[in-house]
Amino acid sequence: METSRNTALIFGACAIAWVVIVARAYTNVKGPEDFVVTVSQPEVQAFARDQLGALQKRSFAEDVELCAIIFEDSEGKLGSTPVRVGAEASCDIAYFDEPGMAPVASFHTHGSFGEEYDNEVPSLTDIQSDIGSGMDGYVSTPGGRLWWIDWRGERAVEVCGEGCLEQDPDYRPCPGDRINREFSLTQLVARNDSVAADC
């Protein structure tokens, strides 16, 4: 009788200790909503440029879009989720909910060059997705351009022009296509609805 009582007390103490350990671990893990993002937009942009620069060749060779999310961890360091392989003209970035990491931007390539696509500027879907997610985005193009999608300003801004990143060997510039240094959401809607430039 005494042995079973001691066993019950030991199991009870272990259960209480386990609850305390789990509760402390849970309260010590910072979620994305629990800390303030400290990295600057230029730091995120430089990180995105490096990531996209490293993905261009693969994106061209496989004729797919590649995408991921940039996050800041609880130490203030930037990282990215594993790169996801999309389709020829799309890439589905998975929902991001990782403890201790705050998502700060998305990035994706625009795949290989194709005359049937308006792939030298961010698409209407690109900007609408970033606005909807409340997160900046970065897009690289077959012509080697890098774009920043400013979700708050609802605009796409060219960070660097044709050839600043690796170009698809099949890329051919279109002399009749006017590519602004910046597009508002309204301008991208109009571009999306207009007839493609004659190249």
Backbone as CSV, one residue per row, in Angstrom:
resi,resn,N_x,N_y,N_z,CA_x,CA_y,CA_z,C_x,C_y,C_z
1,MET,0.817,-1.191,0.000,0.000,0.000,0.000,0.862,1.256,0.000
2,GLU,1.903,1.212,0.855,2.826,2.352,0.945,3.566,2.554,-0.375
3,THR,3.929,1.460,-1.058,4.644,1.530,-2.331,3.782,2.178,-3.402
4,SER,2.520,1.804,-3.498,1.652,2.399,-4.517,1.399,3.874,-4.224
5,ARG,1.347,4.238,-2.943,1.185,5.655,-2.585,2.415,6.454,-3.015
6,ASN,3.608,5.925,-2.751,4.852,6.587,-3.158,4.938,6.696,-4.680
7,THR,4.525,5.639,-5.380,4.532,5.649,-6.844,3.595,6.726,-7.375
8,ALA,2.415,6.827,-6.771,1.447,7.852,-7.187,2.011,9.249,-6.953
9,LEU,2.690,9.448,-5.818,3.301,10.755,-5.524,4.407,11.090,-6.531
10,ILE,5.200,10.097,-6.880,6.285,10.307,-7.852,5.712,10.658,-9.215
11,PHE,4.689,9.894,-9.657,4.047,10.200,-10.946,3.402,11.583,-10.929
12,GLY,2.789,11.935,-9.818,2.166,13.257,-9.685,3.201,14.368,-9.777
13,ALA,4.342,14.182,-9.099,5.415,15.182,-9.143,5.983,15.302,-10.554
14,CYS,6.136,14.157,-11.232,6.636,14.183,-12.618,5.663,14.913,-13.540
15,ALA,4.365,14.672,-13.347,3.356,15.338,-14.180,3.398,16.849,-13.977
16,ILE,3.519,17.274,-12.724,3.593,18.716,-12.435,4.853,19.312,-13.052
17,ALA,5.985,18.616,-12.912,7.239,19.108,-13.495,7.126,19.213,-15.012
18,TRP,6.495,18.225,-15.646,6.321,18.244,-17.103,5.478,19.436,-17.523
19,VAL,4.380,19.702,-16.816,3.513,20.843,-17.133,4.292,22.151,-17.000
20,VAL,5.092,22.279,-15.946,5.892,23.495,-15.743,6.903,23.665,-16.877
21,ILE,7.578,22.593,-17.264,8.577,22.665,-18.343,7.926,23.069,-19.658
22,VAL,6.812,22.432,-20.007,6.120,22.751,-21.261,5.617,24.190,-21.247
23,ALA,5.033,24.611,-20.130,4.515,25.985,-20.032,5.635,27.005,-20.180
24,ARG,6.772,26.756,-19.539,7.903,27.691,-19.652,8.455,27.716,-21.068
25,ALA,8.565,26.548,-21.691,9.066,26.496,-23.070,8.122,27.240,-24.002
26,TYR,6.828,27.058,-23.810,5.837,27.719,-24.673,5.908,29.237,-24.527
27,THR,6.038,29.713,-23.300,6.068,31.170,-23.094,7.398,31.785,-23.498
28,ASN,8.455,30.987,-23.602,9.762,31.524,-24.001,9.953,31.594,-25.504
29,VAL,9.115,30.889,-26.291,9.237,30.913,-27.747,8.532,32.142,-28.276
30,LYS,9.254,32.951,-28.998,8.665,34.148,-29.581,8.066,33.805,-30.928
31,GLY,6.832,34.154,-31.110,6.186,34.007,-32.401,6.392,35.276,-33.199
32,PRO,5.986,35.288,-34.478,6.162,36.470,-35.316,5.518,37.716,-34.730
33,GLU,4.424,37.528,-33.981,3.744,38.692,-33.420,4.383,39.178,-32.126
34,ASP,5.355,38.429,-31.592,5.911,38.741,-30.286,7.169,39.595,-30.298
35,PHE,7.733,39.892,-31.455,8.891,40.766,-31.458,8.827,41.738,-32.618
36,VAL,9.518,42.827,-32.422,9.525,43.894,-33.413,10.611,43.609,-34.440
37,VAL,10.254,43.730,-35.709,11.228,43.547,-36.787,12.242,44.678,-36.706
38,THR,13.524,44.323,-36.732,14.576,45.331,-36.593,15.369,45.560,-37.873
39,VAL,15.283,44.629,-38.831,16.052,44.800,-40.063,15.421,45.883,-40.929
40,SER,16.256,46.586,-41.666,15.778,47.669,-42.530,15.403,47.126,-43.907
41,GLN,14.624,47.910,-44.635,14.241,47.523,-45.995,15.470,47.356,-46.889
42,PRO,16.483,48.250,-46.812,17.686,48.020,-47.630,18.407,46.704,-47.299
43,GLU,18.400,46.296,-46.031,19.020,45.013,-45.665,18.242,43.846,-46.275
44,VAL,16.914,43.927,-46.194,16.069,42.879,-46.774,16.281,42.839,-48.287
45,GLN,16.363,44.020,-48.899,16.553,44.112,-50.352,17.874,43.483,-50.782
46,ALA,18.938,43.759,-50.048,20.248,43.174,-50.378,20.197,41.649,-50.240
47,PHE,19.517,41.172,-49.212,19.375,39.729,-49.010,18.588,39.113,-50.164
48,ALA,17.487,39.758,-50.540,16.657,39.264,-51.650,17.453,39.234,-52.950
49,ARG,18.245,40.266,-53.177,19.051,40.324,-54.408,20.024,39.151,-54.471
50,ASP,20.665,38.854,-53.346,21.596,37.721,-53.300,20.873,36.400,-53.564
51,GLN,19.716,36.222,-52.920,18.958,34.981,-53.095,18.517,34.810,-54.546
52,LEU,17.940,35.861,-55.113,17.451,35.781,-56.488,18.593,35.624,-57.486
53,GLY,19.698,36.316,-57.233,20.860,36.176,-58.107,21.340,34.735,-58.177
54,ALA,21.267,34.043,-57.051,21.706,32.646,-57.002,20.707,31.691,-57.657
55,LEU,19.456,32.133,-57.839,18.415,31.254,-58.395,18.163,31.439,-59.885
56,GLN,18.662,32.528,-60.464,18.334,32.843,-61.853,18.655,31.697,-62.815
57,LYS,19.873,31.202,-62.768,20.310,30.169,-63.719,19.424,28.922,-63.631
58,ARG,19.124,28.494,-62.417,18.259,27.318,-62.236,16.851,27.587,-62.779
59,SER,16.344,28.777,-62.522,15.009,29.146,-62.991,14.926,29.089,-64.514
60,PHE,15.969,29.568,-65.189,16.001,29.527,-66.659,16.102,28.086,-67.156
61,ALA,17.012,27.329,-66.560,17.267,25.962,-67.022,16.041,25.067,-66.860
62,GLU,15.319,25.243,-65.747,14.162,24.387,-65.474,12.856,24.988,-65.987
63,ASP,12.916,26.226,-66.477,11.742,26.932,-66.993,10.606,26.961,-65.967
64,VAL,10.975,27.353,-64.737,10.004,27.441,-63.641,10.268,28.698,-62.822
65,GLU,9.245,29.121,-62.096,9.435,30.160,-61.096,9.873,29.486,-59.803
66,LEU,10.761,30.146,-59.082,11.241,29.669,-57.789,10.907,30.740,-56.761
67,CYS,10.430,30.335,-55.589,9.984,31.334,-54.618,10.271,30.903,-53.186
68,ALA,10.281,31.887,-52.296,10.479,31.634,-50.866,10.094,32.891,-50.094
69,ILE,10.157,32.785,-48.789,9.865,33.910,-47.906,11.117,34.241,-47.114
70,ILE,11.409,35.524,-47.000,12.515,36.008,-46.169,11.944,36.285,-44.785
71,PHE,12.667,35.853,-43.764,12.216,36.106,-42.396,13.355,36.682,-41.564
72,GLU,12.977,37.343,-40.483,13.940,37.768,-39.471,13.734,36.861,-38.272
73,ASP,14.829,36.304,-37.744,14.672,35.446,-36.572,14.757,36.279,-35.294
74,SER,14.588,35.623,-34.163,14.557,36.343,-32.888,15.906,36.942,-32.515
75,GLU,16.959,36.581,-33.247,18.288,37.162,-33.030,18.530,38.362,-33.941
76,GLY,17.565,38.666,-34.810,17.711,39.789,-35.737,18.417,39.428,-37.032
77,LYS,18.574,38.129,-37.305,19.254,37.688,-38.531,18.226,37.329,-39.600
78,LEU,18.603,37.572,-40.857,17.734,37.229,-41.979,17.995,35.803,-42.450
79,GLY,16.945,35.156,-42.871,17.033,33.821,-43.445,15.897,33.658,-44.431
80,SER,15.836,32.509,-45.071,14.714,32.263,-45.978,14.197,30.848,-45.794
81,THR,12.926,30.691,-46.103,12.331,29.367,-46.088,12.941,28.569,-47.237
82,PRO,12.784,27.247,-47.233,13.272,26.476,-48.384,12.613,26.972,-49.673
83,VAL,13.400,27.014,-50.728,12.892,27.480,-52.026,11.879,26.477,-52.555
84,ARG,10.754,27.003,-53.003,9.702,26.166,-53.594,9.777,26.266,-55.108
85,VAL,9.516,25.155,-55.769,9.509,25.117,-57.230,8.073,25.304,-57.693
86,GLY,7.874,26.300,-58.541,6.549,26.574,-59.065,6.368,26.004,-60.459
87,ALA,5.519,26.663,-61.213,5.256,26.275,-62.597,5.954,27.269,-63.522
88,GLU,5.620,27.221,-64.790,6.239,28.106,-65.778,5.958,29.577,-65.473
89,ALA,4.759,29.881,-64.980,4.394,31.284,-64.759,3.718,31.518,-63.416
90,SER,4.034,30.685,-62.424,3.467,30.895,-61.090,4.287,30.138,-60.057
91,CYS,4.166,30.579,-58.810,4.844,29.900,-57.710,4.040,30.166,-56.449
92,ASP,3.617,29.110,-55.793,2.777,29.223,-54.613,3.647,29.215,-53.365
93,ILE,3.746,30.370,-52.737,4.531,30.461,-51.507,3.665,29.944,-50.370
94,ALA,4.167,28.956,-49.657,3.400,28.322,-48.590,3.145,29.298,-47.452
95,TYR,2.053,29.071,-46.750,1.724,29.874,-45.567,2.865,29.775,-44.575
96,PHE,3.195,30.888,-43.952,4.340,30.947,-43.055,3.873,31.144,-41.623
97,ASP,4.154,30.196,-40.753,3.797,30.321,-39.346,4.837,29.568,-38.526
98,GLU,6.012,30.151,-38.421,7.100,29.504,-37.703,7.397,30.265,-36.418
99,PRO,7.435,29.580,-35.274,7.754,30.273,-34.029,9.156,30.873,-34.080
100,GLY,9.294,32.071,-33.565,10.593,32.719,-33.495,11.071,33.331,-34.784
101,MET,10.196,33.419,-35.792,10.572,33.996,-37.082,9.459,34.907,-37.575
102,ALA,9.820,36.120,-37.958,8.835,37.062,-38.495,9.044,37.202,-39.999
103,PRO,8.038,36.889,-40.820,8.183,37.061,-42.270,8.288,38.539,-42.619
104,VAL,9.244,38.886,-43.487,9.435,40.297,-43.857,9.261,40.556,-45.350
105,ALA,9.408,39.545,-46.192,9.245,39.741,-47.643,9.161,38.383,-48.337
106,SER,8.563,38.404,-49.512,8.589,37.228,-50.380,9.559,37.518,-51.518
107,PHE,10.007,36.484,-52.202,10.774,36.707,-53.431,10.501,35.572,-54.394
108,HIS,10.562,35.899,-55.688,10.429,34.856,-56.701,11.050,35.287,-58.024
109,THR,11.449,34.290,-58.778,11.967,34.520,-60.128,10.785,34.531,-61.089
110,HIS,11.006,35.038,-62.292,9.964,35.010,-63.315,10.236,33.944,-64.368
111,GLY,11.042,32.957,-64.022,11.282,31.856,-64.952,12.106,32.272,-66.157
112,SER,12.010,31.476,-67.195,12.778,31.761,-68.407,12.011,32.711,-69.322
113,PHE,12.724,33.249,-70.300,12.134,34.217,-71.224,11.075,33.550,-72.092
114,GLY,9.972,34.251,-72.274,8.916,33.784,-73.170,8.194,34.981,-73.749
115,GLU,8.118,35.064,-75.059,7.480,36.216,-75.705,5.996,36.321,-75.372
116,GLU,5.394,35.210,-74.932,3.971,35.234,-74.608,3.680,35.824,-73.226
117,TYR,4.734,36.098,-72.443,4.564,36.648,-71.095,5.121,38.062,-71.006
118,ASP,4.485,38.861,-70.164,4.996,40.197,-69.845,5.894,40.032,-68.623
119,ASN,7.023,39.331,-68.820,7.800,38.917,-67.657,8.920,39.854,-67.231
120,GLU,9.000,41.048,-67.826,10.033,41.999,-67.397,9.546,42.979,-66.334
121,VAL,8.276,42.872,-65.975,7.726,43.677,-64.874,6.940,42.735,-63.960
122,PRO,6.759,43.114,-62.694,5.914,42.288,-61.829,4.499,42.209,-62.397
123,SER,3.883,41.069,-62.263,2.522,40.899,-62.773,1.515,41.516,-61.809
124,LEU,0.307,41.676,-62.300,-0.780,42.162,-61.461,-0.994,41.206,-60.285
125,THR,-0.898,39.917,-60.549,-1.032,38.918,-59.478,0.068,39.079,-58.442
126,ASP,1.298,39.366,-58.900,2.423,39.557,-57.974,2.120,40.663,-56.971
127,ILE,1.733,41.831,-57.476,1.516,42.973,-56.587,0.280,42.767,-55.714
128,GLN,-0.774,42.189,-56.275,-1.984,41.948,-55.484,-1.725,40.933,-54.372
129,SER,-0.916,39.927,-54.645,-0.581,38.921,-53.624,0.194,39.545,-52.476
130,ASP,1.172,40.395,-52.804,1.966,41.027,-51.748,1.132,42.014,-50.938
131,ILE,0.272,42.763,-51.600,-0.614,43.680,-50.875,-1.527,42.869,-49.954
132,GLY,-2.072,41.776,-50.476,-2.962,40.927,-49.690,-2.287,40.295,-48.486
133,SER,-1.006,39.959,-48.622,-0.282,39.327,-47.516,0.306,40.353,-46.556
134,GLY,0.286,41.634,-46.947,0.857,42.670,-46.086,2.357,42.533,-45.946
135,MET,3.015,42.182,-47.053,4.447,41.931,-47.023,5.066,42.376,-48.343
136,ASP,6.233,43.016,-48.278,6.938,43.404,-49.497,7.308,42.163,-50.307
137,GLY,7.576,42.377,-51.587,8.000,41.287,-52.447,9.149,41.716,-53.342
138,TYR,9.918,40.760,-53.814,11.017,41.011,-54.746,10.883,40.036,-55.906
139,VAL,11.084,40.545,-57.111,10.904,39.750,-58.326,12.109,39.948,-59.234
140,SER,12.674,38.842,-59.713,13.740,38.928,-60.719,13.162,38.488,-62.056
141,THR,13.697,39.047,-63.133,13.150,38.791,-64.465,14.175,38.092,-65.362
142,PRO,13.718,37.504,-66.468,14.653,36.874,-67.409,15.672,37.857,-67.978
143,GLY,15.296,39.130,-68.063,16.222,40.147,-68.554,17.203,40.629,-67.511
144,GLY,17.129,40.068,-66.299,18.075,40.425,-65.246,17.686,41.639,-64.435
145,ARG,16.428,42.035,-64.476,15.960,43.148,-63.647,15.600,42.640,-62.252
146,LEU,15.645,43.563,-61.281,15.181,43.273,-59.926,14.150,44.318,-59.550
147,TRP,12.985,43.865,-59.106,11.884,44.738,-58.703,11.580,44.563,-57.225
148,TRP,11.212,45.680,-56.587,10.730,45.682,-55.206,9.250,46.018,-55.238
149,ILE,8.423,45.163,-54.682,7.000,45.462,-54.554,6.776,46.015,-53.154
150,ASP,6.435,47.281,-53.113,6.169,48.004,-51.872,4.674,47.863,-51.583
151,TRP,4.319,46.943,-50.710,2.895,46.650,-50.492,2.158,47.829,-49.871
152,ARG,2.834,48.586,-48.997,2.164,49.739,-48.370,1.870,50.829,-49.403
153,GLY,2.832,51.074,-50.283,2.663,52.094,-51.316,1.901,51.592,-52.531
154,GLU,1.599,50.288,-52.548,0.902,49.657,-53.674,1.573,50.012,-55.000
155,ARG,2.887,49.737,-55.039,3.669,50.060,-56.232,4.798,49.051,-56.397
156,ALA,5.301,48.983,-57.625,6.477,48.169,-57.939,7.573,49.120,-58.392
157,VAL,8.740,49.005,-57.793,9.864,49.900,-58.079,11.036,49.074,-58.604
158,GLU,11.595,49.499,-59.734,12.758,48.805,-60.289,13.977,49.144,-59.439
159,VAL,14.547,48.128,-58.805,15.740,48.310,-57.977,16.960,48.465,-58.871
160,CYS,17.056,47.600,-59.867,18.142,47.699,-60.835,17.654,47.160,-62.172
161,GLY,18.184,47.731,-63.229,17.665,47.484,-64.569,18.210,46.256,-65.264
162,GLU,17.870,46.182,-66.524,18.226,45.063,-67.386,19.702,44.703,-67.230
163,GLY,19.966,43.435,-66.932,21.336,42.945,-66.832,21.988,43.099,-65.475
164,CYS,21.284,43.634,-64.480,21.934,43.760,-63.163,22.006,42.411,-62.455
165,LEU,21.123,41.486,-62.818,21.211,40.091,-62.391,21.469,39.252,-63.644
166,GLU,21.777,37.998,-63.442,22.030,37.124,-64.594,20.816,37.096,-65.520
167,GLN,21.101,37.123,-66.836,20.037,37.091,-67.841,19.896,35.695,-68.427
168,ASP,18.654,35.383,-68.815,18.392,34.158,-69.566,19.104,34.293,-70.914
169,PRO,19.891,33.294,-71.336,20.558,33.376,-72.642,19.573,33.582,-73.796
170,ASP,18.322,33.172,-73.623,17.307,33.338,-74.673,16.587,34.685,-74.605
171,TYR,16.938,35.506,-73.629,16.250,36.795,-73.463,16.476,37.708,-74.665
172,ARG,15.404,38.313,-75.139,15.467,39.300,-76.219,14.690,40.528,-75.787
173,PRO,15.356,41.684,-75.673,14.623,42.892,-75.286,13.599,43.270,-76.352
174,CYS,12.542,43.908,-75.914,11.484,44.343,-76.830,11.559,45.860,-76.962
175,PRO,12.068,46.373,-78.088,12.219,47.821,-78.248,10.902,48.589,-78.124
176,GLY,9.785,47.955,-78.467,8.500,48.645,-78.404,7.865,48.654,-77.027
177,ASP,8.474,47.965,-76.076,7.897,47.865,-74.736,8.489,48.929,-73.823
178,ARG,7.635,49.782,-73.294,8.107,50.825,-72.382,8.044,50.298,-70.950
179,ILE,9.192,50.191,-70.337,9.256,49.714,-68.956,9.644,50.885,-68.063
180,ASN,8.682,51.327,-67.269,8.909,52.437,-66.335,9.818,51.988,-65.202
181,ARG,10.372,52.948,-64.502,11.171,52.648,-63.305,10.264,52.312,-62.126
182,GLU,8.995,52.707,-62.241,8.030,52.462,-61.171,6.640,52.309,-61.776
183,PHE,5.867,51.388,-61.214,4.477,51.195,-61.627,3.594,51.200,-60.388
184,SER,2.517,51.978,-60.431,1.514,51.899,-59.371,0.625,50.696,-59.658
185,LEU,-0.183,50.328,-58.688,-1.137,49.239,-58.900,-2.050,49.568,-60.076
186,THR,-2.509,50.809,-60.141,-3.388,51.243,-61.233,-2.700,51.101,-62.588
187,GLN,-1.423,51.464,-62.654,-0.679,51.349,-63.910,-0.487,49.885,-64.319
188,LEU,-0.277,49.009,-63.342,-0.137,47.584,-63.669,-1.464,46.993,-64.132
189,VAL,-2.569,47.470,-63.559,-3.889,47.032,-64.032,-4.055,47.438,-65.492
190,ALA,-3.714,48.702,-65.806,-3.835,49.197,-67.186,-2.914,48.422,-68.122
191,ARG,-1.687,48.136,-67.674,-0.739,47.380,-68.506,-1.276,45.969,-68.760
192,ASN,-1.841,45.372,-67.736,-2.401,44.027,-67.846,-3.566,43.977,-68.840
193,ASP,-4.342,45.063,-68.884,-5.517,45.121,-69.767,-5.198,45.581,-71.186
194,SER,-3.978,46.074,-71.410,-3.636,46.635,-72.722,-3.089,45.568,-73.669
195,VAL,-2.992,45.941,-74.918,-2.423,45.064,-75.941,-0.908,45.056,-75.767
196,ALA,-0.306,43.886,-75.850,1.147,43.771,-75.691,1.873,44.567,-76.769
197,ALA,3.044,45.071,-76.396,3.861,45.837,-77.343,4.283,44.957,-78.509
198,ASP,4.425,45.573,-79.669,4.867,44.853,-80.863,6.385,44.778,-80.852
199,CYS,6.905,43.588,-80.714,8.356,43.415,-80.661,8.868,42.939,-81.997
